[in-house]
Amino acid sequence: MSSHDEAYKDQLLIQMQSSLETLSMQIKQEIQQMNEPDNLAGGQFYLLHNLSQKGTINASEVANMIGITSGAVTGMTDKLVSMGLITRERSETDRRVVLFSITDRGNETIKRIRDRRFKRITELFRQINNSELETTINVFDKITSLLENGKNIRRD
C-alpha cells in the first residue's frame, strides 16, 4: 500500500471513529427510549433477551455476560423478579447456585420491546435502498466477526 493510500485510509478511519461514536450515542438514546415504557435499563433488557434465548442462566453467567459484579447481579435481578419478569431458584444439586429463568410476562415484555425496535428500525432504514442495506448488513457482520475473533488480541 502506498503512503498516499495509507494516509487516505487513516483519514477514513478517523472519520469512521467519529461516526461510530456519534452513532453509538444515538443508538443508546434510542434503546433507552424504547425500553422506557417497560421501565427497563439496557442491561436488564440484555439479560431478559438472553434468558429468552437460553432458558435458564446461573448468577455467575449473568455477571460474566453483562460484565457486572455478583452484587450488581443481585440488584438487577431483584428488580426483574419483583416486576414478575424472571424467576429465581436455587439449584437442586448445589444450593449455592442461583438460577434465573424468564417468565411468560418477561417473554411478553421482550416481544413488545423487539416490536418497538423493529418498527423504529423499519422507519429509519426504509430510507436506504436495498443495495445499501445489504452492504450495511455485510459490513456489520464483518465487524462483529472481527470483534469476536479479536477478543484475545492485545490492545496497546
PAKOL-362047 format. One line per field, with one value per residue (C-alpha): residue in one letter; x, y, z; residue number from 0. Coordinates in nm, 3 decimals, padded with zeros to 5 digits. Each point is the difference from the previous one (the first is absolute). Example, Ala and Ser with C-alpha at 12.3 -4.5 7.8 and 13.67 -1.06 7.14 Angstrom:
REM residues 2
aa = (A; S)
c1 = (01.230; 00.137)
c2 = (-00.450; 00.344)
c3 = (00.780; -00.066)
i = (0; 1)
REM end
This chain:
REM residues 156
aa = (M; S; S; H; D; E; A; Y; K; D; Q; L; L; I; Q; M; Q; S; S; L; E; T; L; S; M; Q; I; K; Q; E; I; Q; Q; M; N; E; P; D; N; L; A; G; G; Q; F; Y; L; L; H; N; L; S; Q; K; G; T; I; N; A; S; E; V; A; N; M; I; G; I; T; S; G; A; V; T; G; M; T; D; K; L; V; S; M; G; L; I; T; R; E; R; S; E; T; D; R; R; V; V; L; F; S; I; T; D; R; G; N; E; T; I; K; R; I; R; D; R; R; F; K; R; I; T; E; L; F; R; Q; I; N; N; S; E; L; E; T; T; I; N; V; F; D; K; I; T; S; L; L; E; N; G; K; N; I; R; R; D)
c1 = (00.000; 00.143; 00.050; -00.279; -00.237; 00.103; -00.060; -00.342; -00.087; 00.104; -00.234; -00.282; 00.066; -00.009; -00.330; -00.128; 00.092; -00.187; -00.302; -00.005; 00.021; -00.291; -00.202; 00.069; -00.131; -00.309; -00.073; 00.039; -00.253; -00.242; 00.027; -00.061; -00.311; -00.130; 00.058; -00.157; -00.366; 00.094; 00.225; 00.310; 00.365; 00.217; 00.166; -00.338; -00.123; 00.321; -00.051; -00.364; 00.102; 00.262; -00.241; -00.255; 00.266; 00.175; -00.266; 00.168; 00.319; 00.187; 00.113; 00.366; -00.098; -00.207; 00.297; 00.237; -00.249; -00.078; 00.338; -00.123; 00.078; -00.199; -00.138; -00.125; -00.162; -00.199; -00.122; -00.089; -00.178; -00.186; -00.174; -00.082; -00.136; -00.215; -00.133; -00.096; 00.229; 00.235; 00.005; 00.282; 00.056; 00.275; 00.158; -00.120; 00.349; 00.192; -00.191; 00.269; -00.089; -00.280; -00.184; -00.205; -00.272; -00.225; -00.375; -00.284; -00.031; 00.373; -00.040; -00.294; 00.214; 00.286; -00.243; -00.145; 00.346; 00.118; -00.315; 00.069; 00.362; -00.097; -00.251; 00.266; 00.263; -00.253; -00.077; 00.370; 00.115; -00.291; 00.190; 00.298; -00.011; 00.034; 00.356; 00.117; -00.187; 00.168; 00.341; -00.071; -00.100; 00.314; 00.223; -00.172; 00.041; 00.367; 00.068; -00.184; 00.211; 00.322; -00.095; -00.093; 00.319; 00.214; -00.108; 00.334; 00.209; 00.218; -00.102; 00.267)
c2 = (00.000; 00.340; 00.275; 00.195; -00.297; -00.040; 00.371; -00.019; -00.313; 00.177; 00.289; -00.244; -00.178; 00.331; 00.080; -00.351; 00.037; 00.329; -00.143; -00.310; 00.209; 00.219; -00.301; -00.188; 00.288; 00.038; -00.373; -00.005; 00.284; -00.176; -00.324; 00.178; 00.166; -00.332; -00.170; 00.283; -00.105; -00.332; 00.166; -00.200; 00.100; -00.128; -00.270; -00.125; -00.031; -00.180; -00.248; -00.061; -00.044; -00.260; -00.182; -00.014; -00.156; -00.233; -00.090; -00.014; 00.186; -00.005; 00.313; -00.040; -00.021; 00.318; 00.183; -00.113; 00.064; 00.357; 00.077; 00.084; -00.114; -00.267; 00.276; 00.189; -00.322; -00.015; 00.358; -00.043; -00.331; 00.113; 00.266; -00.243; -00.255; 00.267; 00.102; -00.363; -00.022; -00.271; -00.267; -00.080; -00.353; -00.190; -00.290; -00.335; -00.148; 00.291; 00.233; 00.269; 00.042; 00.244; -00.059; 00.256; -00.070; 00.229; 00.002; 00.025; 00.366; 00.043; -00.155; 00.233; 00.297; -00.109; -00.036; 00.350; 00.156; -00.194; 00.109; 00.366; -00.038; -00.162; 00.277; 00.265; -00.180; -00.034; 00.373; 00.084; -00.254; 00.034; 00.310; -00.214; -00.198; -00.378; 00.000; 00.241; -00.205; -00.324; 00.171; 00.134; -00.346; -00.154; 00.265; -00.043; -00.379; 00.036; 00.243; -00.230; -00.295; 00.200; 00.107; -00.355; -00.146; 00.280; -00.020; -00.148; 00.238; 00.229; 00.364; 00.263)
c3 = (00.000; -00.097; 00.256; -00.173; 00.040; 00.364; 00.070; -00.165; 00.198; 00.321; -00.089; -00.062; 00.329; 00.190; -00.172; 00.080; 00.366; 00.024; -00.180; 00.223; 00.317; -00.112; -00.118; 00.323; 00.213; -00.218; 00.008; 00.378; 00.030; -00.238; 00.197; 00.330; -00.146; -00.130; 00.337; 00.204; -00.034; 00.161; 00.260; -00.099; -00.013; -00.286; 00.211; 00.118; -00.359; -00.094; 00.285; -00.098; -00.363; 00.095; 00.230; -00.282; -00.225; 00.246; 00.255; 00.340; 00.095; 00.330; 00.184; -00.102; -00.367; 00.040; 00.154; -00.277; -00.279; 00.106; 00.153; 00.349; 00.354; 00.182; 00.226; -00.304; -00.127; 00.322; -00.041; -00.367; 00.046; 00.315; -00.208; -00.282; 00.249; 00.169; -00.343; -00.067; -00.304; 00.128; 00.269; 00.240; 00.128; 00.178; -00.184; 00.128; -00.039; 00.155; 00.232; -00.040; -00.367; -00.087; -00.328; -00.193; -00.256; -00.199; 00.072; -00.251; 00.099; -00.069; -00.345; -00.072; 00.106; -00.227; -00.291; 00.057; 00.010; -00.307; -00.186; 00.092; -00.109; -00.329; -00.069; 00.064; -00.207; -00.282; 00.016; -00.023; -00.255; -00.244; -00.114; -00.106; -00.325; 00.001; -00.131; 00.273; 00.258; -00.116; 00.011; 00.350; 00.123; -00.153; 00.161; 00.339; -00.024; -00.091; 00.287; 00.241; -00.116; 00.031; 00.352; 00.103; -00.148; 00.140; 00.363; 00.096; -00.211; 00.209; -00.012; 00.063)
i = (0; 1; 2; 3; 4; 5; 6; 7; 8; 9; 10; 11; 12; 13; 14; 15; 16; 17; 18; 19; 20; 21; 22; 23; 24; 25; 26; 27; 28; 29; 30; 31; 32; 33; 34; 35; 36; 37; 38; 39; 40; 41; 42; 43; 44; 45; 46; 47; 48; 49; 50; 51; 52; 53; 54; 55; 56; 57; 58; 59; 60; 61; 62; 63; 64; 65; 66; 67; 68; 69; 70; 71; 72; 73; 74; 75; 76; 77; 78; 79; 80; 81; 82; 83; 84; 85; 86; 87; 88; 89; 90; 91; 92; 93; 94; 95; 96; 97; 98; 99; 100; 101; 102; 103; 104; 105; 106; 107; 108; 109; 110; 111; 112; 113; 114; 115; 116; 117; 118; 119; 120; 121; 122; 123; 124; 125; 126; 127; 128; 129; 130; 131; 132; 133; 134; 135; 136; 137; 138; 139; 140; 141; 142; 143; 144; 145; 146; 147; 148; 149; 150; 151; 152; 153; 154; 155)
REM end
